Amino acid sequence: MSVDTERLAATIVEARGARSPVTELMGAGDGNTLRDAFRVQQEVVRRLVERGDRPVGFKLGNIAKAMQEKFGVDEPDYGYLLASQFLPEGLPVSAVDFIEPFVELEPAFILKKDLGGPTVTVADVISAVEYTVPALEIIDSRVKDWNIGIHDTLADLGSCGAVIIGGPPRRLHELNLADTAGEVRFDGEIVATGNTKAVYGNPLSALMWLCRRVAEYGVSFKAGDFILPGSCLAAEKLTLGPDGASTEVTGSFAGWGEVSFQYSPGI
């Protein structure tokens, strides 16, 4: 049975715009393949670009075991990042702009040269990375109650909702990405902890994995692209404070820096 790419893409775009989830998307039945799901994602991106957005990078998700267990997806997902998904650091982020959001902490990469292909090595990744910044990714599924499989999240742009980046930027030689502790705090209270080693042993290796995987679809990365390699900890559900007050959300890496935003009730 062929996949109705146009219909599924239209469903996702409508759900994104309305902030209203669908009860089901692709599922694993009817012979759906990962290539089918990625083709739906590309059609979603095409439609959003047609409306004025633009791709600025790529994300890898669920690479850490903690994330796979959290959402019941047994392999990584991946997807395009769009300019509209990047929000300013330290400012309010409205809860009404999301469906059922969670927050993750990641070390993000900005590339200084092109990178891609089925034979990319970690050495190639190191050579291509300009600098690294702390990032918080808000993940949000357009499927009700996060009742998803790999095909659903892949079609749905890797379930990405928004990205907030902080500082300071660091060169790779200034960090030990194979062993850097990270934590997320809500109003100063630690709600999740992890370590960059959970990201495929080293986030640089995760980026290598991503390059090789998406090469199967003819996708590669360009100088200036922003890449998220996956969360170093289990995503934490975003919640408002007592009486619906804003929650200060902060992610930090030991010896490096932090990034924060205010999760606000909005209007």
C-alpha positions in Angstrom: 0.0 0.0 0.0 1.5 3.3 -1.1 1.9 6.1 1.5 -0.2 9.3 0.8 2.6 11.7 1.3 0.6 14.8 0.5 -2.2 14.0 2.9 0.1 13.1 5.8 2.2 16.2 5.3 -0.9 18.4 5.2 -2.1 16.8 8.4 1.2 17.5 10.2 1.3 21.1 9.0 -2.3 21.7 10.1 -1.6 20.1 13.5 1.5 22.3 13.9 -0.4 25.5 13.1 -3.4 24.7 15.2 -1.4 23.2 18.1 -3.9 20.4 18.1 -2.7 16.8 18.0 -4.0 14.0 15.7 -4.9 10.6 17.2 -2.7 8.7 14.7 -0.3 9.5 11.9 1.7 6.7 10.2 2.1 3.9 12.6 4.2 0.9 11.6 1.5 -0.9 9.7 0.6 -1.1 6.0 4.3 -1.6 5.0 5.4 1.9 5.9 9.2 2.3 5.6 11.6 4.8 7.1 12.1 6.2 3.7 8.3 6.8 3.4 8.3 8.6 6.7 11.3 10.8 5.7 9.6 11.6 2.4 6.6 12.9 4.4 9.0 15.0 6.5 10.6 16.5 3.4 7.1 17.4 2.1 6.3 19.1 5.4 9.5 21.1 5.1 8.7 22.0 1.5 5.3 23.4 2.5 6.7 25.4 5.5 9.4 26.9 3.3 6.8 27.8 0.8 5.2 29.8 3.6 8.4 31.7 4.3 10.4 29.5 6.6 13.9 28.1 5.8 16.0 25.1 6.8 19.0 26.0 9.0 20.3 22.7 10.2 19.4 19.2 11.4 18.7 17.3 14.6 19.3 13.8 15.8 17.0 12.5 18.6 16.5 9.4 20.7 20.2 8.4 20.3 20.5 8.0 24.1 19.0 4.9 25.7 17.2 7.0 28.3 15.3 8.8 25.5 14.4 5.6 23.7 13.0 4.2 27.0 11.2 7.4 27.8 9.1 7.5 24.6 9.1 3.9 23.5 11.0 4.5 20.3 13.7 1.8 19.8 15.9 3.7 17.3 17.1 7.3 16.7 15.0 9.8 14.8 16.2 12.8 12.8 14.9 15.9 11.1 15.4 19.3 9.6 15.6 22.3 11.8 13.8 25.5 10.6 14.6 29.1 11.4 11.1 29.6 12.9 12.0 27.1 15.6 14.8 29.1 17.1 13.7 31.3 20.1 15.7 33.9 22.0 17.5 32.9 25.2 16.3 34.2 28.5 12.8 35.3 27.3 9.3 33.9 27.8 8.3 30.9 25.8 4.5 30.6 25.7 2.9 27.3 26.7 0.1 27.9 24.3 2.5 27.5 21.4 2.9 23.8 22.2 0.8 20.6 22.6 2.6 18.5 25.2 6.2 19.7 25.4 9.3 18.2 27.0 12.7 19.8 27.3 16.2 18.3 26.6 19.7 19.5 27.1 22.3 19.0 24.2 25.7 20.3 23.1 25.0 21.8 19.6 27.4 22.1 16.7 27.8 24.9 14.2 29.7 23.8 11.0 32.4 25.7 9.3 32.5 23.5 6.2 30.4 21.0 4.4 30.0 17.6 5.9 28.2 14.4 4.7 28.3 11.1 3.0 28.2 7.4 3.9 31.9 7.2 4.9 32.1 10.2 7.2 34.5 9.6 10.2 34.8 11.3 13.6 37.9 13.0 12.3 35.9 14.5 9.5 33.4 15.7 12.0 36.1 17.3 14.2 37.5 19.1 11.1 34.1 20.4 10.1 32.9 21.8 13.5 33.5 25.5 14.0 32.2 25.7 17.6 29.8 24.2 20.1 27.1 25.8 22.2 24.8 24.6 25.0 21.2 24.1 23.7 17.8 23.4 25.0 15.5 21.6 22.6 11.7 21.6 23.3 10.3 18.5 21.8 6.6 18.3 21.0 4.7 15.7 19.2 1.8 16.4 16.8 0.4 12.9 17.8 -1.9 12.8 20.9 -0.3 11.6 24.2 3.0 10.9 22.4 1.6 7.7 21.1 4.3 7.4 18.5 6.6 5.0 16.7 9.7 5.7 14.7 7.7 6.4 11.5 5.5 9.0 13.3 8.3 11.0 14.8 10.4 10.8 11.6 7.5 12.2 9.6 6.9 14.9 12.2 10.4 16.5 11.9 11.8 14.4 14.7 9.1 15.8 17.1 11.0 19.1 17.3 9.1 22.1 18.8 11.7 24.8 19.4 15.4 25.4 20.1 17.1 27.8 22.5 20.9 28.2 22.4 23.2 29.8 25.0 26.8 30.3 25.6 29.6 30.7 25.7 30.5 29.1 22.4 33.5 26.8 22.8 36.0 25.2 20.4 36.1 21.4 20.6 39.6 21.4 22.2 38.2 23.4 25.1 35.7 20.7 26.0 35.6 17.0 26.9 32.5 16.0 25.1 33.1 12.3 26.0 32.5 13.1 29.7 30.7 16.4 30.6 27.9 16.4 33.2 24.7 18.2 32.4 21.5 19.1 34.3 18.1 20.7 33.8 16.6 22.9 36.5 13.1 24.2 37.0 13.1 27.3 39.2 16.5 26.3 40.5 15.5 22.7 41.4 17.3 19.9 39.5 14.8 17.8 37.6 17.1 15.8 35.3 20.8 15.0 35.1 22.9 13.3 32.5 26.3 13.2 30.8 27.4 13.8 27.2 28.8 10.3 27.1 25.2 9.1 26.9 25.0 10.6 23.4 26.4 7.6 21.5 29.6 7.6 23.7 30.5 11.1 22.4 28.2 13.6 20.6 30.9 13.8 17.8 30.3 10.1 17.1 26.5 10.8 17.1 27.1 13.4 14.4 29.1 10.8 12.4 26.2 8.4 12.8 23.7 11.1 11.6 25.8 11.9 8.5 26.0 8.3 7.4 22.3 7.7 8.1 20.9 10.6 6.1 23.3 10.0 3.3 21.0 7.2 2.4 18.4 9.9 1.5 20.9 12.1 -0.4 21.1 14.6 2.5 24.3 16.2 3.6 25.2 19.3 5.7 26.5 22.7 4.6 28.9 25.2 6.2 26.9 27.3 8.7 24.4 24.5 9.5 23.4 24.0 13.1 23.3 20.4 14.3 21.7 18.9 17.4 23.3 15.5 18.2 20.7 14.3 20.8 20.0 14.8 24.4 22.4 13.8 27.2 19.5 13.2 29.6 15.9 11.9 29.7 13.6 14.7 28.5 11.6 16.4 31.3 8.0 17.5 30.8 7.5 21.2 30.9 5.2 22.4 33.6 4.0 25.8 34.8 4.6 26.8 38.4 2.0 27.2 41.2 -1.2 28.9 40.1 0.0 28.8 36.5 3.0 31.0 37.1 6.0 31.0 34.8 8.8 28.4 35.3 12.4 29.3 34.9 14.0 26.5 32.8 17.8 26.3 32.9 20.1 23.8 31.3 23.8 23.7 32.2 27.0 21.8 31.4 29.6 21.6 34.1 32.6 23.8 33.5 31.1 25.2 30.4 27.9 27.3 30.5 24.1 27.4 30.6 21.1 28.4 28.6 17.6 29.3 30.0 14.1 30.5 29.2 10.9 31.3 31.0 8.1 28.8 30.4 5.1 31.1 30.4 1.4 30.6 30.5 1.0 33.0 27.6 -2.4 34.4 26.6 
